[in-house]
Amino acid sequence: MIYGIRLMRLLEVTGRIKESDMLQSLYNTEISEKHCVGYCKKHCRYMTCKQLKRKECLRKQCRALEKHPHEFWKQRELTKMKKKHKEIGV
């Protein structure tokens, strides 16, 4: 964890990542906007793909989840379409 904090501070100092670009996610960690998949209104935190899967928000059909534009959602729609076409073909 310390290594991650040091790396983030180094990136802030060099100007590659600004502190304002960092978002609070679950478990009091900071993530960049590009890793943010959604926002949980219940927990008042941003979520990564891994956290979203671990909490099973999609399976529970959680209404507190607010989607953010991310490649994860495109990939998920593509997987759904493939599954739907496979069921129709069977």
C-alpha positions in Angstrom: 0.0 0.0 0.0 2.8 2.4 0.8 4.4 1.7 -2.6 1.1 2.8 -4.2 0.9 6.0 -2.2 4.5 6.9 -3.1 3.9 6.2 -6.7 0.8 8.4 -6.7 2.7 11.2 -5.0 5.5 10.9 -7.6 3.0 11.1 -10.4 1.4 14.2 -8.8 4.8 15.9 -8.4 5.8 15.1 -12.0 2.4 16.4 -13.2 1.2 13.2 -14.8 -1.7 12.9 -12.4 -3.3 15.7 -10.5 -4.7 15.2 -7.0 -8.0 16.6 -8.4 -8.1 13.6 -10.8 -8.2 11.1 -8.0 -11.5 9.9 -6.7 -12.4 8.2 -3.4 -13.5 4.6 -4.0 -14.7 1.9 -1.6 -12.4 0.8 1.2 -11.0 4.4 1.4 -8.7 4.0 -1.6 -8.1 6.5 -4.4 -8.6 5.7 -8.0 -8.1 7.7 -11.2 -11.1 8.7 -13.4 -10.1 6.2 -16.1 -10.6 3.3 -13.7 -13.9 4.5 -12.4 -16.8 2.3 -13.6 -19.6 3.9 -11.6 -20.7 5.7 -8.5 -22.6 4.1 -5.6 -25.1 6.5 -4.1 -25.6 4.2 -1.1 -21.9 4.2 -0.1 -21.2 7.7 -1.6 -18.1 6.3 -3.3 -16.8 5.6 -6.8 -16.2 1.9 -7.8 -13.8 0.1 -10.0 -14.7 -2.9 -12.1 -13.3 -5.4 -9.5 -15.2 -3.7 -6.6 -18.4 -3.8 -8.7 -18.1 -7.5 -9.3 -17.1 -8.2 -5.6 -20.2 -6.3 -4.3 -22.4 -8.0 -6.9 -24.2 -4.8 -7.6 -25.3 -5.9 -11.1 -26.6 -9.3 -9.9 -28.6 -7.6 -7.1 -29.8 -4.9 -9.6 -28.8 -2.2 -7.2 -30.6 1.1 -7.9 -27.9 3.1 -6.1 -25.4 2.4 -8.9 -24.8 5.3 -11.3 -22.9 4.2 -14.4 -19.9 6.2 -15.8 -18.7 5.9 -19.3 -16.1 3.1 -19.3 -15.0 0.2 -21.5 -16.5 -2.2 -19.0 -20.1 -1.3 -20.0 -19.4 -1.8 -23.7 -17.8 -5.2 -23.1 -20.7 -6.2 -20.9 -23.3 -5.2 -23.6 -21.2 -7.2 -26.2 -21.2 -10.3 -23.9 -25.0 -9.9 -23.4 -25.6 -9.7 -27.1 -23.4 -12.8 -27.8 -25.3 -14.8 -25.1 -28.7 -13.7 -26.6 -27.7 -14.7 -30.1 -26.4 -18.0 -28.8 -29.7 -18.7 -27.1 -31.7 -17.9 -30.2 -29.4 -20.2 -32.3 -29.9 -23.2 -30.0 
